[in-house]
């Protein structure tokens, strides 16, 4: 896709700092890292989000995520890492090309995730669970 920044990176039109590459997957450092070492993992094929990733490619992406996660732990001496993926604009997806974020974490690094809430009642929780189950 000509106007997709990640497709342009895959094509070599825009430089990136690669950390991993196969024939189907590319991983590179995010230029605006949450924490240094923040890595983006993308399928080279243009797919918009997780809903569009074919199963065989999803399996290869999963393997890459584990390898790169291990690279963060071993290579950066990270204590852990966050794995995240924003799907659809309302969930914060800014680039409409499927991509995972691997963010190295360190004890006391100060990074906060989202605030947790609660259900108003067990009935509300059961109702919401039922709606999800019936759609799955």
Number of C-alpha atoms within 10 A of each C-alpha: 11 8 7 13 15 25 20 14 15 21 12 10 11 11 11 15 11 14 15 17 15 11 8 13 17 22 27 19 19 20 13 8 13 15 15 14 21 20 29 25 26 25 25 22 18 17 18 16 18 16 10 12 17 10 9 9 15 14 12 14 22 13 12 20 22 13 13 20 21 16 17 22 17 11 11 14 13 18 12 14 17 12 14 12 17 18 20 16 10 8 9 10 16 11 16 17 23 25 26 21 22 26 23 24 23 16 9 6 9 8 10 6 7 5 5 5 6 6 10 8 9 9 10 11 12 12 12 12 11 12 10 10 9 7 6 6
